[in-house]
Amino acid sequence: MQEDKVSFARMKDGTREDYMLLRELERPHLSMTADRILRELRMQGEEGMAGYNITRLDHGLQAATRAERDGADTDWVIAALLHDIGDGLAPQNHDRFAAEIIRPFVRDEVAWTVEHHGIFQMLYYAHHYGWDREERQKYSSHPYYQTCADFCERWDQSSFDPEYDALPLSHFEPRVREVFSRKAYDPKVMCEGEVRGLVS
């Protein structure tokens, strides 16, 4: 094997040394997650959303600014900023895409809310297409139901205003870096099953 390359062509043939090498080489990549997130957000600022009066980045900045001004904690502010980050690559399941990006680093309640916000948002528009605007009722007994409904009402559906004085991306960058530098799937962060709501 070359000094910085594995010896295998099939994963099942890899040695312990191969996998120790890969783990070591992966560290810099993992440490740059926040940089990739911020790069994607900047790209969203260069693309309009067809028919809307703002960009995807503007929408995220408005939602995050509203969350911060409401006194929400860092997990919620970052969730609001990133909840639609999947629009470009996964427009048919952008909510689940975004949730998987943040899930290792935020509370379970926050990741669940981002994962389900798409169906909860249908309340505002689905009837115009002849769809069931109350589709979210299938989650009515879920402990995070009301949190997701509140997220959509307070921070998501209201953040398409070209006149809103949203804070710039540079304001949120330290929080993005903080969240994505956390230990992935830390039980102290995840707080699975715990309901806190949007603002304590």
Number of C-alpha atoms within 10 A of each C-alpha: 8 6 7 10 11 17 15 12 8 7 11 7 10 13 13 9 11 17 13 12 15 14 11 10 13 11 10 10 10 11 13 13 16 19 14 11 18 18 12 16 21 14 14 21 18 11 13 14 16 8 6 12 14 18 19 25 25 25 31 29 27 26 31 29 27 24 25 19 10 14 14 18 13 18 22 27 27 27 26 27 27 28 30 28 25 20 17 15 10 14 12 12 15 22 25 22 20 21 26 16 18 23 21 20 23 27 24 22 26 27 26 19 26 27 22 22 23 20 18 22 21 18 19 13 12 15 12 10 8 8 12 14 18 15 15 19 12 9 14 11 9 10 13 21 21 17 19 26 18 15 24 25 16 16 21 24 15 13 22 18 15 14 8 14 11 18 16 13 20 10 11 19 15 11 16 24 17 14 18 21 15 14 12 15 15 13 14 10 16 19 15 11 12 12 16 13 17 21 12 7
